Amino acid sequence: MTESEKTSRISRRNLMLRAGAGMLAASIAPTLLQAQAANAAEIISEITPDGALKKLMQGNQRYIEQKRTFPDQARSRIVEVAQGQHPFATILACSDSRVTPEIIFDQGLGDLFDIRVAGNFLDDVVLGNIEYAALELGVPLLVILGHERCGAVKAALDGKAVPGHIGTLVAAIKPAVDATKNLDGDAWDNAVRANVKMNVQKLSSSSPILAESVKAGKLKVVGGRYDLDSGKVEIIA
């Protein structure tokens, strides 16, 4: 056998070995991904409602102190959550560019189930989203998150005519404004806080399904206020 033939035979063998290794890796990869997703689901299922709140607030403290760890944002996490999601908290937050849950709570992909609507109020569509997260995904915590100097609340407070469908938002927030008219302090912030608290209270009567989950200890519902100046989330309900 000539040197050329020997070289050719070795090259073919190496190619076959590499191909075999590739096929083995391809067959193992889905199994590994499924195992990772299953492990993630098992870990999340072990988080209690109080544990979820603690984890969330620890993340906010890291954000305030500028010691963020940027968890669950690597390429491996992208691959993992592609197999399924197992968030540990649902955040009903305002549609506002300054209040991004994953940033202010220092969380990553698949950690939070975000629902955004200006004025962070409940309606049938929002309730459907929350019920899905609680019942189908098993999320143990719901945070209704308002924020300082909310524009939607200010529009309701001003009471002026607004164009288009913005009036729907104003109408939903107006009960909180009416409830705080005679209170001392800053009228705007009073309304922001009242809007959060009223929606936390409204949840039980609006969704028997969620009320039952709360009663069974499977779901915890809290209200929070995000301070635009400090970055702190304060639990107010």
WORA-V188629 format. One line per field, one symbol per residue. phi: phi as a letter, one per 40 degrees, with the letter a starting at -180 (. if undefined). psi: psi as a letter, one per 40 degrees, with the letter a starting at -180 (. if undefined). burial: + if it has 24 or more other C-alpha atoms within 12 Angstrom, else -. Layout:
phi: ???
psi: ???
burial: ???
This chain:
phi: .cccccccccccccccccccccccccccddccccccccccccccccccdccccccccccccccccfbcbfcfbcdccdcccccibacbabbcbccaccbbdcccbfbbcgcbccbbadgfbcacccccccccccccbgccbbbcbcadfcccccccccgccbcfccdccccccddccccbdbccgccccdcdccccccccccdcccbdccccccccgcbbbbbbbccccbgccbcba
psi: hidddddddddddddddddddddddddddddddddddddddddddehiddddddddddddddddeffiefifeiddddddedeiigieihhhiigheeghdddeefiahedhhhhhhhefihadddddddddddddefhehhhhhiiifhddddddddeihiiaedddddddedddddeedeiiahddddddddddddddddddddgddddddddeedhhhiiihhhdddehhhhe.
burial: --------------------------------+--++--++--++-+-+--++-+++-+++++----------------++--+++++++++++++--+++++++++++++++++++++++++--++-+++-+++-+++++++++++++++++++++-----------++++++++++-+------++++++++++++++-++---+--++-++---++++++++++---++++++-
